[in-house]
Amino acid sequence: MQKFLDNGLAIAGSLLLHAVILALLFAGFSWDRPAPAPIRTTLKATVVSDEAFRLADDDIELSPAPAAPPVTPEPAPALPPEPQP
């Protein structure tokens, strides 16, 4: 009889615990929260065929990068004359 009572208490405790967990989940859930507004974007694009792309690529002339101007070193500052004794 004691074993039956222990099993019954365990089952009742488990059911009560699950009921409390479900009640907390439903209480914390906000039913009246408005849905977020959808984000609308506009995409502006131009479709270019492969042939037009190849023709445009052939028209581009590759020019060498401009040469950097030569760097001139700054003159060292002049030392003041030493005093004579």
mmCIF file as gemmi writes it, N, C-alpha and C atoms, coordinates in Angstrom:
data_model
loop_
_atom_site.group_PDB
_atom_site.id
_atom_site.type_symbol
_atom_site.label_atom_id
_atom_site.label_alt_id
_atom_site.label_comp_id
_atom_site.label_asym_id
_atom_site.label_entity_id
_atom_site.label_seq_id
_atom_site.pdbx_PDB_ins_code
_atom_site.Cartn_x
_atom_site.Cartn_y
_atom_site.Cartn_z
_atom_site.occupancy
_atom_site.B_iso_or_equiv
_atom_site.pdbx_formal_charge
_atom_site.auth_seq_id
_atom_site.auth_asym_id
_atom_site.pdbx_PDB_model_num
ATOM 1 N N . MET Axp A 1 ? 0.807 -1.191 0 1 0 ? 1 A 1
ATOM 2 C CA . MET Axp A 1 ? 0 0 0 1 0 ? 1 A 1
ATOM 3 C C . MET Axp A 1 ? 0.859 1.268 0 1 0 ? 1 A 1
ATOM 4 N N . GLN Axp A 2 ? 1.976 1.213 0.705 1 0 ? 2 A 1
ATOM 5 C CA . GLN Axp A 2 ? 2.874 2.374 0.774 1 0 ? 2 A 1
ATOM 6 C C . GLN Axp A 2 ? 3.459 2.676 -0.608 1 0 ? 2 A 1
ATOM 7 N N . LYS Axp A 3 ? 3.785 1.608 -1.384 1 0 ? 3 A 1
ATOM 8 C CA . LYS Axp A 3 ? 4.355 1.811 -2.713 1 0 ? 3 A 1
ATOM 9 C C . LYS Axp A 3 ? 3.337 2.489 -3.631 1 0 ? 3 A 1
ATOM 10 N N . PHE Axp A 4 ? 2.069 2.1 -3.541 1 0 ? 4 A 1
ATOM 11 C CA . PHE Axp A 4 ? 1.019 2.719 -4.341 1 0 ? 4 A 1
ATOM 12 C C . PHE Axp A 4 ? 0.861 4.195 -3.984 1 0 ? 4 A 1
ATOM 13 N N . LEU Axp A 5 ? 0.94 4.523 -2.724 1 0 ? 5 A 1
ATOM 14 C CA . LEU Axp A 5 ? 0.805 5.899 -2.269 1 0 ? 5 A 1
ATOM 15 C C . LEU Axp A 5 ? 1.985 6.748 -2.745 1 0 ? 5 A 1
ATOM 16 N N . ASP Axp A 6 ? 3.197 6.168 -2.694 1 0 ? 6 A 1
ATOM 17 C CA . ASP Axp A 6 ? 4.376 6.899 -3.166 1 0 ? 6 A 1
ATOM 18 C C . ASP Axp A 6 ? 4.284 7.17 -4.664 1 0 ? 6 A 1
ATOM 19 N N . ASN Axp A 7 ? 3.85 6.179 -5.451 1 0 ? 7 A 1
ATOM 20 C CA . ASN Axp A 7 ? 3.713 6.377 -6.894 1 0 ? 7 A 1
ATOM 21 C C . ASN Axp A 7 ? 2.637 7.4 -7.2 1 0 ? 7 A 1
ATOM 22 N N . GLY Axp A 8 ? 1.544 7.389 -6.461 1 0 ? 8 A 1
ATOM 23 C CA . GLY Axp A 8 ? 0.463 8.35 -6.677 1 0 ? 8 A 1
ATOM 24 C C . GLY Axp A 8 ? 0.914 9.767 -6.382 1 0 ? 8 A 1
ATOM 25 N N . LEU Axp A 9 ? 1.689 9.95 -5.313 1 0 ? 9 A 1
ATOM 26 C CA . LEU Axp A 9 ? 2.212 11.284 -4.987 1 0 ? 9 A 1
ATOM 27 C C . LEU Axp A 9 ? 3.204 11.764 -6.042 1 0 ? 9 A 1
ATOM 28 N N . ALA Axp A 10 ? 4.001 10.851 -6.562 1 0 ? 10 A 1
ATOM 29 C CA . ALA Axp A 10 ? 4.965 11.226 -7.593 1 0 ? 10 A 1
ATOM 30 C C . ALA Axp A 10 ? 4.252 11.66 -8.87 1 0 ? 10 A 1
ATOM 31 N N . ILE Axp A 11 ? 3.217 10.915 -9.239 1 0 ? 11 A 1
ATOM 32 C CA . ILE Axp A 11 ? 2.46 11.265 -10.448 1 0 ? 11 A 1
ATOM 33 C C . ILE Axp A 11 ? 1.737 12.596 -10.246 1 0 ? 11 A 1
ATOM 34 N N . ALA Axp A 12 ? 1.106 12.785 -9.085 1 0 ? 12 A 1
ATOM 35 C CA . ALA Axp A 12 ? 0.397 14.038 -8.813 1 0 ? 12 A 1
ATOM 36 C C . ALA Axp A 12 ? 1.372 15.215 -8.793 1 0 ? 12 A 1
ATOM 37 N N . GLY Axp A 13 ? 2.538 15.03 -8.192 1 0 ? 13 A 1
ATOM 38 C CA . GLY Axp A 13 ? 3.54 16.092 -8.162 1 0 ? 13 A 1
ATOM 39 C C . GLY Axp A 13 ? 4.03 16.442 -9.552 1 0 ? 13 A 1
ATOM 40 N N . SER Axp A 14 ? 4.224 15.421 -10.392 1 0 ? 14 A 1
ATOM 41 C CA . SER Axp A 14 ? 4.672 15.658 -11.759 1 0 ? 14 A 1
ATOM 42 C C . SER Axp A 14 ? 3.615 16.424 -12.552 1 0 ? 14 A 1
ATOM 43 N N . LEU Axp A 15 ? 2.351 16.024 -12.425 1 0 ? 15 A 1
ATOM 44 C CA . LEU Axp A 15 ? 1.28 16.728 -13.128 1 0 ? 15 A 1
ATOM 45 C C . LEU Axp A 15 ? 1.157 18.174 -12.644 1 0 ? 15 A 1
ATOM 46 N N . LEU Axp A 16 ? 1.282 18.376 -11.338 1 0 ? 16 A 1
ATOM 47 C CA . LEU Axp A 16 ? 1.203 19.734 -10.791 1 0 ? 16 A 1
ATOM 48 C C . LEU Axp A 16 ? 2.362 20.593 -11.293 1 0 ? 16 A 1
ATOM 49 N N . LEU Axp A 17 ? 3.552 20.027 -11.316 1 0 ? 17 A 1
ATOM 50 C CA . LEU Axp A 17 ? 4.72 20.773 -11.804 1 0 ? 17 A 1
ATOM 51 C C . LEU Axp A 17 ? 4.539 21.16 -13.266 1 0 ? 17 A 1
ATOM 52 N N . HIS Axp A 18 ? 4.068 20.24 -14.106 1 0 ? 18 A 1
ATOM 53 C CA . HIS Axp A 18 ? 3.853 20.549 -15.521 1 0 ? 18 A 1
ATOM 54 C C . HIS Axp A 18 ? 2.76 21.607 -15.684 1 0 ? 18 A 1
ATOM 55 N N . ALA Axp A 19 ? 1.725 21.54 -14.875 1 0 ? 19 A 1
ATOM 56 C CA . ALA Axp A 19 ? 0.663 22.541 -14.95 1 0 ? 19 A 1
ATOM 57 C C . ALA Axp A 19 ? 1.195 23.921 -14.581 1 0 ? 19 A 1
ATOM 58 N N . VAL Axp A 20 ? 2.055 24.002 -13.579 1 0 ? 20 A 1
ATOM 59 C CA . VAL Axp A 20 ? 2.633 25.291 -13.177 1 0 ? 20 A 1
ATOM 60 C C . VAL Axp A 20 ? 3.529 25.836 -14.279 1 0 ? 20 A 1
ATOM 61 N N . ILE Axp A 21 ? 4.316 24.982 -14.879 1 0 ? 21 A 1
ATOM 62 C CA . ILE Axp A 21 ? 5.214 25.425 -15.963 1 0 ? 21 A 1
ATOM 63 C C . ILE Axp A 21 ? 4.395 25.955 -17.139 1 0 ? 21 A 1
ATOM 64 N N . LEU Axp A 22 ? 3.35 25.225 -17.531 1 0 ? 22 A 1
ATOM 65 C CA . LEU Axp A 22 ? 2.505 25.687 -18.639 1 0 ? 22 A 1
ATOM 66 C C . LEU Axp A 22 ? 1.81 27.003 -18.29 1 0 ? 22 A 1
ATOM 67 N N . ALA Axp A 23 ? 1.343 27.151 -17.06 1 0 ? 23 A 1
ATOM 68 C CA . ALA Axp A 23 ? 0.692 28.391 -16.653 1 0 ? 23 A 1
ATOM 69 C C . ALA Axp A 23 ? 1.667 29.567 -16.721 1 0 ? 23 A 1
ATOM 70 N N . LEU Axp A 24 ? 2.908 29.357 -16.312 1 0 ? 24 A 1
ATOM 71 C CA . LEU Axp A 24 ? 3.911 30.43 -16.378 1 0 ? 24 A 1
ATOM 72 C C . LEU Axp A 24 ? 4.232 30.788 -17.826 1 0 ? 24 A 1
ATOM 73 N N . LEU Axp A 25 ? 4.288 29.775 -18.699 1 0 ? 25 A 1
ATOM 74 C CA . LEU Axp A 25 ? 4.557 30.058 -20.112 1 0 ? 25 A 1
ATOM 75 C C . LEU Axp A 25 ? 3.436 30.884 -20.726 1 0 ? 25 A 1
ATOM 76 N N . PHE Axp A 26 ? 2.182 30.513 -20.46 1 0 ? 26 A 1
ATOM 77 C CA . PHE Axp A 26 ? 1.064 31.262 -21.034 1 0 ? 26 A 1
ATOM 78 C C . PHE Axp A 26 ? 0.926 32.637 -20.4 1 0 ? 26 A 1
ATOM 79 N N . ALA Axp A 27 ? 1.249 32.778 -19.137 1 0 ? 27 A 1
ATOM 80 C CA . ALA Axp A 27 ? 1.142 34.083 -18.48 1 0 ? 27 A 1
ATOM 81 C C . ALA Axp A 27 ? 2.189 35.041 -19.019 1 0 ? 27 A 1
ATOM 82 N N . GLY Axp A 28 ? 3.365 34.547 -19.374 1 0 ? 28 A 1
ATOM 83 C CA . GLY Axp A 28 ? 4.436 35.401 -19.886 1 0 ? 28 A 1
ATOM 84 C C . GLY Axp A 28 ? 4.307 35.711 -21.354 1 0 ? 28 A 1
ATOM 85 N N . PHE Axp A 29 ? 3.427 35.005 -22.065 1 0 ? 29 A 1
ATOM 86 C CA . PHE Axp A 29 ? 3.27 35.226 -23.499 1 0 ? 29 A 1
ATOM 87 C C . PHE Axp A 29 ? 2.324 36.387 -23.723 1 0 ? 29 A 1
ATOM 88 N N . SER Axp A 30 ? 2.728 37.344 -24.53 1 0 ? 30 A 1
ATOM 89 C CA . SER Axp A 30 ? 1.899 38.516 -24.791 1 0 ? 30 A 1
ATOM 90 C C . SER Axp A 30 ? 1.057 38.255 -26.042 1 0 ? 30 A 1
ATOM 91 N N . TRP Axp A 31 ? -0.252 38.169 -25.876 1 0 ? 31 A 1
ATOM 92 C CA . TRP Axp A 31 ? -1.139 37.882 -26.995 1 0 ? 31 A 1
ATOM 93 C C . TRP Axp A 31 ? -1.469 39.129 -27.797 1 0 ? 31 A 1
ATOM 94 N N . ASP Axp A 32 ? -1.345 40.3 -27.209 1 0 ? 32 A 1
ATOM 95 C CA . ASP Axp A 32 ? -1.767 41.513 -27.893 1 0 ? 32 A 1
ATOM 96 C C . ASP Axp A 32 ? -0.616 42.318 -28.477 1 0 ? 32 A 1
ATOM 97 N N . ARG Axp A 33 ? 0.531 41.717 -28.611 1 0 ? 33 A 1
ATOM 98 C CA . ARG Axp A 33 ? 1.677 42.414 -29.19 1 0 ? 33 A 1
ATOM 99 C C . ARG Axp A 33 ? 1.458 42.586 -30.694 1 0 ? 33 A 1
ATOM 100 N N . PRO Axp A 34 ? 1.572 43.803 -31.211 1 0 ? 34 A 1
ATOM 101 C CA . PRO Axp A 34 ? 1.366 43.999 -32.658 1 0 ? 34 A 1
ATOM 102 C C . PRO Axp A 34 ? 2.524 43.385 -33.453 1 0 ? 34 A 1
ATOM 103 N N . ALA Axp A 35 ? 2.177 42.946 -34.627 1 0 ? 35 A 1
ATOM 104 C CA . ALA Axp A 35 ? 3.196 42.366 -35.505 1 0 ? 35 A 1
ATOM 105 C C . ALA Axp A 35 ? 4.091 43.487 -36.032 1 0 ? 35 A 1
ATOM 106 N N . PRO Axp A 36 ? 5.373 43.223 -36.207 1 0 ? 36 A 1
ATOM 107 C CA . PRO Axp A 36 ? 6.259 44.272 -36.739 1 0 ? 36 A 1
ATOM 108 C C . PRO Axp A 36 ? 5.892 44.613 -38.178 1 0 ? 36 A 1
ATOM 109 N N . ALA Axp A 37 ? 6.081 45.857 -38.53 1 0 ? 37 A 1
ATOM 110 C CA . ALA Axp A 37 ? 5.78 46.307 -39.891 1 0 ? 37 A 1
ATOM 111 C C . ALA Axp A 37 ? 6.767 45.68 -40.867 1 0 ? 37 A 1
ATOM 112 N N . PRO Axp A 38 ? 6.294 45.269 -42.023 1 0 ? 38 A 1
ATOM 113 C CA . PRO Axp A 38 ? 7.211 44.682 -42.994 1 0 ? 38 A 1
ATOM 114 C C . PRO Axp A 38 ? 8.167 45.741 -43.546 1 0 ? 38 A 1
ATOM 115 N N . ILE Axp A 39 ? 9.357 45.312 -43.834 1 0 ? 39 A 1
ATOM 116 C CA . ILE Axp A 39 ? 10.372 46.209 -44.389 1 0 ? 39 A 1
ATOM 117 C C . ILE Axp A 39 ? 10.274 46.152 -45.913 1 0 ? 39 A 1
ATOM 118 N N . ARG Axp A 40 ? 10.067 47.298 -46.506 1 0 ? 40 A 1
ATOM 119 C CA . ARG Axp A 40 ? 9.959 47.352 -47.961 1 0 ? 40 A 1
ATOM 120 C C . ARG Axp A 40 ? 11.196 48.048 -48.519 1 0 ? 40 A 1
ATOM 121 N N . THR Axp A 41 ? 11.815 47.414 -49.476 1 0 ? 41 A 1
ATOM 122 C CA . THR Axp A 41 ? 12.985 47.997 -50.113 1 0 ? 41 A 1
ATOM 123 C C . THR Axp A 41 ? 12.78 48.012 -51.627 1 0 ? 41 A 1
ATOM 124 N N . THR Axp A 42 ? 13.467 48.9 -52.27 1 0 ? 42 A 1
ATOM 125 C CA . THR Axp A 42 ? 13.408 48.997 -53.723 1 0 ? 42 A 1
ATOM 126 C C . THR Axp A 42 ? 14.809 48.756 -54.269 1 0 ? 42 A 1
ATOM 127 N N . LEU Axp A 43 ? 14.879 47.929 -55.267 1 0 ? 43 A 1
ATOM 128 C CA . LEU Axp A 43 ? 16.162 47.608 -55.876 1 0 ? 43 A 1
ATOM 129 C C . LEU Axp A 43 ? 16.163 48.153 -57.297 1 0 ? 43 A 1
ATOM 130 N N . LYS Axp A 44 ? 17.137 49.001 -57.586 1 0 ? 44 A 1
ATOM 131 C CA . LYS Axp A 44 ? 17.28 49.539 -58.934 1 0 ? 44 A 1
ATOM 132 C C . LYS Axp A 44 ? 18.5 48.871 -59.553 1 0 ? 44 A 1
ATOM 133 N N . ALA Axp A 45 ? 18.289 48.199 -60.677 1 0 ? 45 A 1
ATOM 134 C CA . ALA Axp A 45 ? 19.385 47.474 -61.306 1 0 ? 45 A 1
ATOM 135 C C . ALA Axp A 45 ? 19.237 47.552 -62.815 1 0 ? 45 A 1
ATOM 136 N N . THR Axp A 46 ? 20.328 47.313 -63.5 1 0 ? 46 A 1
ATOM 137 C CA . THR Axp A 46 ? 20.343 47.269 -64.95 1 0 ? 46 A 1
ATOM 138 C C . THR Axp A 46 ? 20.88 45.908 -65.372 1 0 ? 46 A 1
ATOM 139 N N . VAL Axp A 47 ? 20.165 45.26 -66.272 1 0 ? 47 A 1
ATOM 140 C CA . VAL Axp A 47 ? 20.594 43.952 -66.758 1 0 ? 47 A 1
ATOM 141 C C . VAL Axp A 47 ? 21.542 44.179 -67.924 1 0 ? 47 A 1
ATOM 142 N N . VAL Axp A 48 ? 22.709 43.548 -67.857 1 0 ? 48 A 1
ATOM 143 C CA . VAL Axp A 48 ? 23.721 43.684 -68.893 1 0 ? 48 A 1
ATOM 144 C C . VAL Axp A 48 ? 24.004 42.3 -69.447 1 0 ? 48 A 1
ATOM 145 N N . SER Axp A 49 ? 23.96 42.174 -70.776 1 0 ? 49 A 1
ATOM 146 C CA . SER Axp A 49 ? 24.23 40.878 -71.391 1 0 ? 49 A 1
ATOM 147 C C . SER Axp A 49 ? 25.729 40.599 -71.368 1 0 ? 49 A 1
ATOM 148 N N . ASP Axp A 50 ? 26.082 39.34 -71.546 1 0 ? 50 A 1
ATOM 149 C CA . ASP Axp A 50 ? 27.496 38.959 -71.556 1 0 ? 50 A 1
ATOM 150 C C . ASP Axp A 50 ? 28.246 39.632 -72.697 1 0 ? 50 A 1
ATOM 151 N N . GLU Axp A 51 ? 27.609 39.708 -73.848 1 0 ? 51 A 1
ATOM 152 C CA . GLU Axp A 51 ? 28.283 40.302 -75.004 1 0 ? 51 A 1
ATOM 153 C C . GLU Axp A 51 ? 28.545 41.796 -74.775 1 0 ? 51 A 1
ATOM 154 N N . ALA Axp A 52 ? 27.578 42.509 -74.227 1 0 ? 52 A 1
ATOM 155 C CA . ALA Axp A 52 ? 27.767 43.933 -73.956 1 0 ? 52 A 1
ATOM 156 C C . ALA Axp A 52 ? 28.852 44.133 -72.905 1 0 ? 52 A 1
ATOM 157 N N . PHE Axp A 53 ? 28.913 43.226 -71.958 1 0 ? 53 A 1
ATOM 158 C CA . PHE Axp A 53 ? 29.942 43.334 -70.933 1 0 ? 53 A 1
ATOM 159 C C . PHE Axp A 53 ? 31.326 43.12 -71.536 1 0 ? 53 A 1
ATOM 160 N N . ARG Axp A 54 ? 31.449 42.133 -72.429 1 0 ? 54 A 1
ATOM 161 C CA . ARG Axp A 54 ? 32.748 41.889 -73.069 1 0 ? 54 A 1
ATOM 162 C C . ARG Axp A 54 ? 33.155 43.063 -73.956 1 0 ? 54 A 1
ATOM 163 N N . LEU Axp A 55 ? 32.201 43.66 -74.678 1 0 ? 55 A 1
ATOM 164 C CA . LEU Axp A 55 ? 32.518 44.803 -75.527 1 0 ? 55 A 1
ATOM 165 C C . LEU Axp A 55 ? 32.953 46.003 -74.691 1 0 ? 55 A 1
ATOM 166 N N . ALA Axp A 56 ? 32.29 46.224 -73.586 1 0 ? 56 A 1
ATOM 167 C CA . ALA Axp A 56 ? 32.678 47.336 -72.715 1 0 ? 56 A 1
ATOM 168 C C . ALA Axp A 56 ? 34.036 47.079 -72.095 1 0 ? 56 A 1
ATOM 169 N N . ASP Axp A 57 ? 34.34 45.823 -71.783 1 0 ? 57 A 1
ATOM 170 C CA . ASP Axp A 57 ? 35.631 45.479 -71.19 1 0 ? 57 A 1
ATOM 171 C C . ASP Axp A 57 ? 36.752 45.7 -72.203 1 0 ? 57 A 1
ATOM 172 N N . ASP Axp A 58 ? 36.482 45.457 -73.483 1 0 ? 58 A 1
ATOM 173 C CA . ASP Axp A 58 ? 37.505 45.675 -74.52 1 0 ? 58 A 1
ATOM 174 C C . ASP Axp A 58 ? 37.776 47.157 -74.729 1 0 ? 58 A 1
ATOM 175 N N . ASP Axp A 59 ? 36.788 48.018 -74.484 1 0 ? 59 A 1
ATOM 176 C CA . ASP Axp A 59 ? 36.959 49.451 -74.709 1 0 ? 59 A 1
ATOM 177 C C . ASP Axp A 59 ? 37.769 50.129 -73.615 1 0 ? 59 A 1
ATOM 178 N N . ILE Axp A 60 ? 37.892 49.488 -72.488 1 0 ? 60 A 1
ATOM 179 C CA . ILE Axp A 60 ? 38.625 50.096 -71.374 1 0 ? 60 A 1
ATOM 180 C C . ILE Axp A 60 ? 40.116 50.006 -71.651 1 0 ? 60 A 1
ATOM 181 N N . GLU Axp A 61 ? 40.77 51.136 -71.597 1 0 ? 61 A 1
ATOM 182 C CA . GLU Axp A 61 ? 42.216 51.165 -71.808 1 0 ? 61 A 1
ATOM 183 C C . GLU Axp A 61 ? 42.891 51.21 -70.447 1 0 ? 61 A 1
ATOM 184 N N . LEU Axp A 62 ? 43.816 50.31 -70.273 1 0 ? 62 A 1
ATOM 185 C CA . LEU Axp A 62 ? 44.553 50.284 -69.019 1 0 ? 62 A 1
ATOM 186 C C . LEU Axp A 62 ? 45.728 51.224 -69.137 1 0 ? 62 A 1
ATOM 187 N N . SER Axp A 63 ? 45.746 52.24 -68.321 1 0 ? 63 A 1
ATOM 188 C CA . SER Axp A 63 ? 46.852 53.194 -68.33 1 0 ? 63 A 1
ATOM 189 C C . SER Axp A 63 ? 47.691 52.935 -67.084 1 0 ? 63 A 1
ATOM 190 N N . PRO Axp A 64 ? 49.001 53.166 -67.201 1 0 ? 64 A 1
ATOM 191 C CA . PRO Axp A 64 ? 49.848 52.932 -66.026 1 0 ? 64 A 1
ATOM 192 C C . PRO Axp A 64 ? 49.525 53.946 -64.928 1 0 ? 64 A 1
ATOM 193 N N . ALA Axp A 65 ? 49.772 53.535 -63.74 1 0 ? 65 A 1
ATOM 194 C CA . ALA Axp A 65 ? 49.526 54.418 -62.599 1 0 ? 65 A 1
ATOM 195 C C . ALA Axp A 65 ? 50.478 55.601 -62.686 1 0 ? 65 A 1
ATOM 196 N N . PRO Axp A 66 ? 50.03 56.788 -62.289 1 0 ? 66 A 1
ATOM 197 C CA . PRO Axp A 66 ? 50.933 57.943 -62.354 1 0 ? 66 A 1
ATOM 198 C C . PRO Axp A 66 ? 52.118 57.749 -61.404 1 0 ? 66 A 1
ATOM 199 N N . ALA Axp A 67 ? 53.262 58.22 -61.868 1 0 ? 67 A 1
ATOM 200 C CA . ALA Axp A 67 ? 54.482 58.067 -61.068 1 0 ? 67 A 1
ATOM 201 C C . ALA Axp A 67 ? 54.422 59.002 -59.867 1 0 ? 67 A 1
ATOM 202 N N . ALA Axp A 68 ? 54.921 58.519 -58.765 1 0 ? 68 A 1
ATOM 203 C CA . ALA Axp A 68 ? 54.95 59.332 -57.55 1 0 ? 68 A 1
ATOM 204 C C . ALA Axp A 68 ? 56.043 60.389 -57.697 1 0 ? 68 A 1
ATOM 205 N N . PRO Axp A 69 ? 55.806 61.598 -57.2 1 0 ? 69 A 1
ATOM 206 C CA . PRO Axp A 69 ? 56.841 62.634 -57.302 1 0 ? 69 A 1
ATOM 207 C C . PRO Axp A 69 ? 58.06 62.227 -56.47 1 0 ? 69 A 1
ATOM 208 N N . PRO Axp A 70 ? 59.26 62.611 -56.92 1 0 ? 70 A 1
ATOM 209 C CA . PRO Axp A 70 ? 60.46 62.23 -56.166 1 0 ? 70 A 1
ATOM 210 C C . PRO Axp A 70 ? 60.474 62.9 -54.794 1 0 ? 70 A 1
ATOM 211 N N . VAL Axp A 71 ? 60.938 62.17 -53.843 1 0 ? 71 A 1
ATOM 212 C CA . VAL Axp A 71 ? 61 62.672 -52.471 1 0 ? 71 A 1
ATOM 213 C C . VAL Axp A 71 ? 62.36 63.311 -52.264 1 0 ? 71 A 1
ATOM 214 N N . THR Axp A 72 ? 62.357 64.585 -51.839 1 0 ? 72 A 1
ATOM 215 C CA . THR Axp A 72 ? 63.622 65.269 -51.557 1 0 ? 72 A 1
ATOM 216 C C . THR Axp A 72 ? 63.831 65.285 -50.049 1 0 ? 72 A 1
ATOM 217 N N . PRO Axp A 73 ? 64.991 64.879 -49.6 1 0 ? 73 A 1
ATOM 218 C CA . PRO Axp A 73 ? 65.228 64.869 -48.153 1 0 ? 73 A 1
ATOM 219 C C . PRO Axp A 73 ? 65.342 66.304 -47.63 1 0 ? 73 A 1
ATOM 220 N N . GLU Axp A 74 ? 64.848 66.49 -46.429 1 0 ? 74 A 1
ATOM 221 C CA . GLU Axp A 74 ? 64.944 67.819 -45.82 1 0 ? 74 A 1
ATOM 222 C C . GLU Axp A 74 ? 66.368 68.038 -45.322 1 0 ? 74 A 1
ATOM 223 N N . PRO Axp A 75 ? 66.912 69.271 -45.451 1 0 ? 75 A 1
ATOM 224 C CA . PRO Axp A 75 ? 68.277 69.511 -44.972 1 0 ? 75 A 1
ATOM 225 C C . PRO Axp A 75 ? 68.327 69.427 -43.45 1 0 ? 75 A 1
ATOM 226 N N . ALA Axp A 76 ? 69.443 68.939 -42.963 1 0 ? 76 A 1
ATOM 227 C CA . ALA Axp A 76 ? 69.619 68.827 -41.512 1 0 ? 76 A 1
ATOM 228 C C . ALA Axp A 76 ? 69.72 70.225 -40.914 1 0 ? 76 A 1
ATOM 229 N N . PRO Axp A 77 ? 69.176 70.435 -39.716 1 0 ? 77 A 1
ATOM 230 C CA . PRO Axp A 77 ? 69.265 71.775 -39.119 1 0 ? 77 A 1
ATOM 231 C C . PRO Axp A 77 ? 70.724 72.125 -38.799 1 0 ? 77 A 1
ATOM 232 N N . ALA Axp A 78 ? 71.04 73.386 -38.987 1 0 ? 78 A 1
ATOM 233 C CA . ALA Axp A 78 ? 72.417 73.843 -38.744 1 0 ? 78 A 1
ATOM 234 C C . ALA Axp A 78 ? 72.673 73.892 -37.239 1 0 ? 78 A 1
ATOM 235 N N . LEU Axp A 79 ? 73.875 73.438 -36.835 1 0 ? 79 A 1
ATOM 236 C CA . LEU Axp A 79 ? 74.242 73.475 -35.415 1 0 ? 79 A 1
ATOM 237 C C . LEU Axp A 79 ? 74.722 74.874 -35.067 1 0 ? 79 A 1
ATOM 238 N N . PRO Axp A 80 ? 74.388 75.346 -33.881 1 0 ? 80 A 1
ATOM 239 C CA . PRO Axp A 80 ? 74.856 76.688 -33.504 1 0 ? 80 A 1
ATOM 240 C C . PRO Axp A 80 ? 76.376 76.662 -33.32 1 0 ? 80 A 1
ATOM 241 N N . PRO Axp A 81 ? 77.047 77.756 -33.587 1 0 ? 81 A 1
ATOM 242 C CA . PRO Axp A 81 ? 78.518 77.785 -33.443 1 0 ? 81 A 1
ATOM 243 C C . PRO Axp A 81 ? 78.912 77.623 -31.97 1 0 ? 81 A 1
ATOM 244 N N . GLU Axp A 82 ? 80.023 76.923 -31.799 1 0 ? 82 A 1
ATOM 245 C CA . GLU Axp A 82 ? 80.502 76.708 -30.422 1 0 ? 82 A 1
ATOM 246 C C . GLU Axp A 82 ? 81.147 77.992 -29.875 1 0 ? 82 A 1
ATOM 247 N N . PRO Axp A 83 ? 80.914 78.315 -28.62 1 0 ? 83 A 1
ATOM 248 C CA . PRO Axp A 83 ? 81.545 79.523 -28.068 1 0 ? 83 A 1
ATOM 249 C C . PRO Axp A 83 ? 83.063 79.313 -27.931 1 0 ? 83 A 1
ATOM 250 N N . GLN Axp A 84 ? 83.829 80.367 -28.187 1 0 ? 84 A 1
ATOM 251 C CA . GLN Axp A 84 ? 85.29 80.257 -28.106 1 0 ? 84 A 1
ATOM 252 C C . GLN Axp A 84 ? 85.727 80.709 -26.725 1 0 ? 84 A 1
ATOM 253 N N . PRO Axp A 85 ? 86.715 80.065 -26.126 1 0 ? 85 A 1
ATOM 254 C CA . PRO Axp A 85 ? 87.175 80.438 -24.772 1 0 ? 85 A 1
ATOM 255 C C . PRO Axp A 85 ? 87.987 81.662 -24.71 1 0 ? 85 A 1
